[in-house]
Amino acid sequence: MFEYDSPQTGDGWLVWDATGALVARVAGTTGFQGLGALRYQLVDPRGLPLLLLEEGGPARPGLHVSDAFRRLLGTVRGWGANETPRYELVAGDAPVGAVDVTTTRYTIDARLADAHGREVAVLSKGLERVGPLRHRSWLSLTRDPDLADPLRLLVVATPLALHMDLSRRSNGDTGSDGWDPL
């Protein structure tokens, strides 16, 4: 299990394992004043890069996941309504998994499956009020510990990919006549 603590609590997201040990931090950019491509980098506690997520834009649709050496590991592509988006996890040209999501104003619940439809992880969003105008939120990911790469790394990147996509959707940056697929 991993918990991705919300960026509202400080500098970047913190990623904790099931024992409460800090295993990574997420740094990100939203481009110039929220315009341009979103990018997140997952780094270990010492700041060494682990994974990079980048929006591809119109020429390269999807959220692209690369390793520390910027080698492409796979792509997260999505479609569907804001309340029930679906994502495909692709490595090379082959689908390796899928993510079915249900969202409400305060919750995110997702089921991640491998290419054969076997559930390999679940993801949920938690929310806690910490003041009259402030809240703390986090994404909790529980996954099969025996997943092989590239699916394992795409599953670990999924909370950030969903956050990127859902942030775009909440800002209304989804195309002029409905949502353009990732």
N, C-alpha and C positions, 0 to 999 in steps of 0.2 A: 504494500500500500504506500502511496505517496500523497502528500498534501501540498498543493500549490497555493501558498498564502497570497492574499490579494495585494496589488500594488498600492492600495490606499493606506497600507500600514507602514510604508517606508520606501527605501530606495530599491526598487525592483521587487520581484516576487521571490520568496524564499521557498525552497522545496525540502520537505521533511519526509523521512521514511517512517515506517510503522512504529519504530521505537522512539521517535521524536528527535532523531539525529538529523542535523542539517546535512543534506547531500548535494544541494546545488542552489544556485540563484539564477533568476531570469532577469536579463537586462533587455531593454527594448527601445525601439524608436517608432514614432508614428510619422516620420517624414517631416517636412517643413510645415509647422502649424497644422498638423493633422492631415496634410495633403501628402501624396506620394505613397510609396510602398511601406507597409508595416514590416518590421523585422524584429524578431526575438532571438536572443542567444541564451542557451542554457550553459552555465559555467559551473565548474566544481567549486567547493568552498574557497579554494586558493585563487580562483579567477581564471583557471584554464578552461578553454572552450570545450564543450561536449557536443552540442547540437546547435544548428542554426536553422531558423524558420524564416522564409521570405515569401511575400506575395509575388506572384509571377506577372500579374498584369494581363492585358489583352493578348499579348504575343505568346505568353506562356501561362495559360490559366492554371490556377491551383495555388496551394500553399506548399512550397518546396522545402523538404527537410534534407539538410546536408550534415556531414560529420564535421569534426574539428578542422579537417583539411579541405573543407568546401567541396567534398565529393558528394554528389547527389545520392541520397539513400532512397528517396521516394517522394511521392506527392499525395497531398490530401485534396480531393476534389469534392465539391458539394453542390447540392441542389435542393429544392423543396421550399415549402412555406416556412415563415419565420418560427412558427411554433413546433414544427416537426421536420427540421432539416435532416438530410441523410448525406453521409460522406462516404466516399470510396477511398481506400488506402491502396495506392498503386506503387509498385516497384518495377522499374523498367516499363514495360508495356503491360505487365500482368497485375490484375487485382489480387492483393494479398489479404484484404480484409474490408470490413464495412463498419460504419458507425451510424446507429439510429438514435436520434436525439428527440427528446420532448422538452420544451421550454415553457416556462411561465414568466411572469414579471420577476419572480424571486427565486426560481429554481431552474436547474438544468439536470436532467437525468439522461444518461446515455448508456447504450449497450454496444460493446465492441465485439465483433465476431471475426473469425478468420475466413479465408476464402471458401471454406466448406460449411459456413454457417454456425460453427461451434463458438459459443460465447467464451471469450478470452479475457475480457475486462469489463468493468463497470466504472462509470464516472458520475459523480454528483456534485452539485454546488451547495455549499452551506452558507448561511447568512446570520450574522449576529450584530445587534445594535450595540455600539460602544459609546453612544452619546445621542443627544437629541437630533443632531444633523449628520452624524457619522455612523458608518457601519463597517464591519469587517466581513469579508467574504473569502471563501477558499474553494478550490476544486479538489476533490478527493478521488484518486484513481486507485482502484484495486485490480491487479492483473495477475494472470497466470505467471508464476515465476520461471516457468520452463519454456517461454516463447523463444523462438529462434529469430535471428535477424534476417531480413529487415523489418519483419512485423513487430518485433519487440521495440525497436527504436521508433517506429511510426506510432505505436500505442503510447509510448512515453511522451511523444510530441503532440498527441491528440488534444490534451487540455489547452495547450497554447494555441493550436490551430483553431479550435472551437472558439476560444476567447477572441482571436483575431477576426474570425468571420462574424461572430455575433456582435462584436464591437462595430464593425462596418454596417451591419444590418441596423443596429440601434441608432446609428448616426444617419441612416437613410442613404448611405453610399452603396446602393445595390443596383444601379442601372436605372434607365429611364422608364422602361416598360416591364417592370418585374425584376427579379433577381437574375443577374448574369451568372452562369455557373462559374465556380472557381476554376 
